[in-house]
Amino acid sequence: MRKFTREKPASITTTATGTETAKLESSHVNGVQYGGLDVPEAQLEELAFFRKRYAEEREKRLKPEGLKQYANVATSEKFKKFWEDPWVEEGTPINNPVEEGGHCRLLILGAGAHGLLQAARAIDAGVKVDDICIVDVAAGFGGAFYWNRYPGVMCDTEAYCYMPMLEEMDYMPTRKFTPGEEIRLHYDRIAKHYGLHKRAMWQTWSNSATWDAHNVQWDVELTQKPKGGQETPVKIHADFIVIAAGLQSVPKMPNLPGIEDFQGHIFHASRWDYDYTGGSPAHQHLWGLTDKRVAIIGNAATGAQAIVEVAKYAKEVYSFQRTPARIHPRHNPNTDVVEWRTKTAAKPGWQKARNQNFNAYVNHFVGKPEVDSVDDGHTKLVTWCANFGSPRNITPEILPQ
């Protein structure tokens, strides 16, 4: 049973419809201060309860040890294997589109969606492909979808909006929310279209960039390390740098008590071990788990997606979660070819228009279009705009309005 307390009474008024509202000029509910808002009285206590609950959940995530709550995969004897890239063969040579001491006009650090689109749009604007160099610690295009090939991985935003350049590439996603492997191959398709594979320097990361005012260029320190090989420093120069690096190239392993002593098989979702589970990124049949008890730690998007697939094969599955997540039906139909050609992608500029429509609904714009083109959980959940920002500045207090 929940108990609510109000430390200072609010003035109560009754509207023409008989609904009681509270004028919160200087009120506190369960220690939370409100001011200057008309909130329906019946929802006041619920609002206070959930604010208190969110404060408690936030407190769980503020750990005094900071980054030390994670094991260092670069130095941990048990986990250093996760520093290596599972998707490239050992000994694969590194392509050097710019040699030691060489120069490029545009250096792009990162080969995910951001870096790929920066290169594509630069070429569209007149930059020659041979004047571009793309650097990434991975060994291929894809960013998050290069690393994350676990069972069940897919986009959690509608693919018709999420997958870039569908109109330019004349590509139709197979489903409303497409599998990660399809997205990764689409990125590769864009790179091939623009001739970017030859301009990619894989298994390489940047250490520093220093502006040389005299020569009017950036001096960039890089490190290359082929899988199974040694690190080699490389220095190149560039006129312009685009920083398009993401956050998902190095897995975070929880530094849990006893994890170093665990004798079972352990791996990170972004380094999924198909040799152990069976299957592959393209064919996720996990026959190797049929007699196994599997524990999955974490229940955000990755956990929710992987649990479904693992549960189809494993003998038992245990989900370890700090806070239960909101689960909602995905409703993921196959793309209807006729509807795609006659409605979804029928007009030039359709993808830009669809993204603008999606943005208007997700951010709860005033005067948003009458028709919700995407029509899914993102566009129907008003509180999404609290994540993305909105001209409406939606806060919990005014949601009832």
Secondary structure, 3 states (H helix, E strand, C coil): CCCCCECCCCEEEECCCCCEEEEECCEEECCEEECCEEEEHHHHHHHHHHHHHHHHHHHHHCCCCHHHHEECCCCCCCCHHHHCCCCCCCCCCCCCCCCCCCEEEEEEECCCHHHHHHHHHHHHCCCCHHHEEEECCCCCCCCHHHHCCCCCCECCCCHHHHCCCHHHHCCCCCECCCEHHHHHHHHHHHHHHCCCHHHEECCEEEEEEEEECCCCEEEEEEEECCCCCCCEEEEEEEEEEEECCCCCCCCCEECCCCHHHCCCCCCCHHHCCHHHHCCCCCCCCCHHHCCCEEEEECCCHHHHHHHHHHHCCCCEEEEECCCCCCCCCCCCCECCHHHHHHHHCCCCCHHHHHHHHHHHHHCCCCCCCCCCCCCCHHHHCHHHHHHHCCCCCCCHHHCCC
